[in-house]
């Protein structure tokens, strides 16, 4: 019996049909005709010798074998992509000194750097986290090749603007505040821009607050919030499972946008490529 030939094109079509919940939308995304997509799925079923979909009313859903193949298909394509990336490495090499704002060091940044490292294995990252004013000062002294910083107004930022998003009040799901007691807050240290802006907004609105929990750890901060101990002010993208935006529901003052910035040393070969990576990935503060 001939060994099945699971081509990457067939597997990508298969995944697209599942992720986009149907042949029509998958065809649009893949820029193929619906008949082509149907033929490729039939060919894949013929190769593996089992039905991958079954009818459920007017819909087609995965069979048990289809569910099993989906996991393998994703792993196979990921391995193939890694192999190709490894064979197409650039000549870039050396150590890259990155300074990253405390408010941007979590979230998608580690994943972005990991992806970049896979295609540029000769580059070594030396990443330090600090607050934005200190990073900009260090960049001026030549201590960093590239810095990612935050500002609370567009006019205060330095470098290339990567994006902006609203600062938001974040609390545990269903968190309640009577309005007749101090708002308990969980924040970073006094150097944190978010802390200063949030407490100033509460003071201006005549709402008393109490700093209940101070930490330098994002995980610790969000753990305090999820427990219901206190609320915090972070960019909207920092909201995680078990938390919600509580500002409008509780009548808390509106907060301004947060702006993210990139600066890199003149002549840094990797600078333009990293700028494009961060910009296209819509790097947000977390």
N, C-alpha and C positions, 0 to 999 in steps of 0.2 A: 504493500500500500504506500502510495506516495505521501511524503511528509507535507502537511498543510503549509501554505505560503501566506503568512499573516503580514501583508505589506503595511507599511506605516500609513499609506494613503487610506486604506480600508479602515484601519484602526482609528485614524483621526476623524473620518466620516462617522464612524460608529459613536465615538465620544460626543461629537457635535450633535448628533440626533438626540442623545440622552440629555446633554446639558441644555439644549435649546428646546427640549420638550416637543420634538416632532420633526418630520421630514421637511415640511415647508420652510420653517425658520432656519433649519440647518442648511438647506439649499441656499438660502439668501446669504447666510454668513459665510459659507464656503464658496460662494459665487459659482454654484453648479445648478443644473436643472434638477427638479424634483425627481424626474425619472432616473437621472444619473445616480442620485443618492440612493434611491430604491434599489437600483441594480447593484450598487456596491454593497449594500447590506445583504442582499440575496447571495452575492458572491462570497461574502464573509461567512454567512451561515453555511454555504456549501463547503467552504474550506474546513470549518471546524466540525461539520457534520451534525449540528444540533440547531434547533430553533432558538433564536436570541430574543424574540419578541412574541407576545401572545395578545390576542384581542381581549379587551375589557370594555364592553359596550362599544362606544365610538372611538375609544382610544386604544393605543397599542402600548403595552407595558412590558418590562423586562421579565423574562423567565428566570428561573434559578440559575441556569447556565449563563444567561446573559449578565446577571449580576456578578457572577464569578469572573467572566471574561473582562468586565469593565475594570476591575481592580488590576488584573494583569496588563490590560491595554495601557492604562495610565503609567504603570511602572516601566513597561517596555519602551514607551515613547520618551519618558523622562530619562531613561538610561541612554537612549539613542541621542537625545539632545545634549546630554553631558559629554558623550563620546565625541560628537562633532565639535562642541565648544573646546574640548581639550586639544583637538587637532588643529584648531584655528586660533591658537593663542597669539597674542601680539608680542612684539619685542620689548614692551614696557617692562621695566624691572626697577629694583631698588626699594627703599623704605619711603612710605608716604605718611607724614605726620598730620593727623586729623584732629582738630579741636571741635567738639560737638556740644552744643548747648544742652544743659541738664534737661531741658524740656523736649529735646529731640532725640535723646539717646535710646529711647525705647521704641516700640512700634515697628515700622517697616524698615528702619535704617539698617539693623543688623542683617536682615535678609538681602537688602540691596548690596551691601558690601560683600556678602557671601557669594552672591551671583557674579559680582564683578571679579572676585578672586578666582572663581572657577575658569573664567576666560583669560585671566591675567595672573597666572600662578607665580610669576616671578616678582610680583609686587607684594611687599610686606606692609600691612597696615599697623600703625601705632596710634591708637585712638585714646584720647583723653576727654573726659567730660568736665565741664565747668559752666559758670554763668556767662551769658553773652558779653557783658562789658569786659570781663577778664580775658575772654577769647579774642576779642577784637584788639585789646591791648597786646596780647601775646603775639598775634599775627603781625602787628606793626613792629614788634621786636624781632621778627623772624623766627619765632619759636614753632610756628605751624606752616605747613605747606598749603593747607586748606582748612577753612573753618565754616561751620554751619551754625548760624546764630538766629535769635529771635528779637523782634521789637514789638512794642505795643502801638506804634504808629508808623505809617509808611515813611514819613519824613525822617525818622530816627534810624532807619536801617542803613546798613553799609554793604555794598557789593551788589550781586545780582538777585533780584527778587524771585523767589521760587514759587511762592503762593501765599494765600491768606485764608484764615478760617475763624469763625467766631469763638470767643472765649465763652464758656458756659458753666452754669452751676450744675454740678453732678452730685447726686445722692443715691442711696440705695433705693431699689424699687419700692414704691409705696411709702417712702420716708415722709414723716409728718412733722410739721413745726407749727405751733399754735399761734405764733405772732406775738405772744405775750412774754416770751423769754428770749435770752440771747441766742443767736444763731451759732451753733457749735461748728468750728471750722477745722479741717485737716489740711495742712499746707507744708510746703518746703520752708527753708530758712528765710530770714528777712531779706536776703539778696534776691529772692525769687520775684520776678516782675509780676507774675500772676497774683501772688499773695498781696503785693502792694496795691495793685489795681482793684482787686476784689474787696479788700478791707476799706479802701478809700470810697468805693462805690456804696458800700453798706453805710458808712459814716455819713456820706452825703445824703443818702435816703433816710437818715434818721433811724436806722435799724441797728440795735446793739448786737455785738458779736463777741464770741469768746474763742480764742485759739486753743482748741482742745488737744490737737495732735500735731507734732512737728517731726518731720523725717527727711532724710535725703534719698530715700528709696521709693521709687515709683510703685513697686509691689506693695510696700508697707503702707503707702498713702492710699492706694485703692482698696487694700484690705480693711483699713479703718473706715472708708466710705461704705463698702459693702456690708460691714457689720452693723451699720446704722449709727455708729458713734458720732459721726460728723459728716458734713458735706464739704466739697472742695470746688475750686474754680480751675478748670483745665480746658484746653481746646476741645471742641466737640468730638474729635476723633479719638479722644482718650476714653470715652464711655465704653464700658465693657459689659459682658453678660452679668446681670444682677444689679445694674445701675440704670439710672434714667436722668434726663434733664428735668430739674425740679424748679428752675427759676420762675417760669410763667405761672406754674401751678401754685407756688407759694408766695407770689408777689414780690420776688426779689428783683433788684435793679438790673437792667440790661447791661451787659459787659461788651467791651470793644472787640475788634478783630485782633488776631495775632498774625504777624507777618514773619515768614521764614526767609533767610538770606544765605547766599553762598559767596565766599571770597576765596580766591586761590592765587598763589604767587605767580607773578609774571614769568613766563617761560616754563611753567609746569606742564610737561607733556600730557599728563593724564587729565589736566584741568578741564578742557572743553568736553571730553568724553564723560567725565563724572558730572559735569554740569547738566549735560543732556540727559544722563541717567536719572538724576534727582528730579529734574524738571518734568520729564516724561512720566515719571512714576508719581507725580503730584505729591512730593514729600510733604508731610504734615507734621506739625508739632504734636507730641504725645506727652 
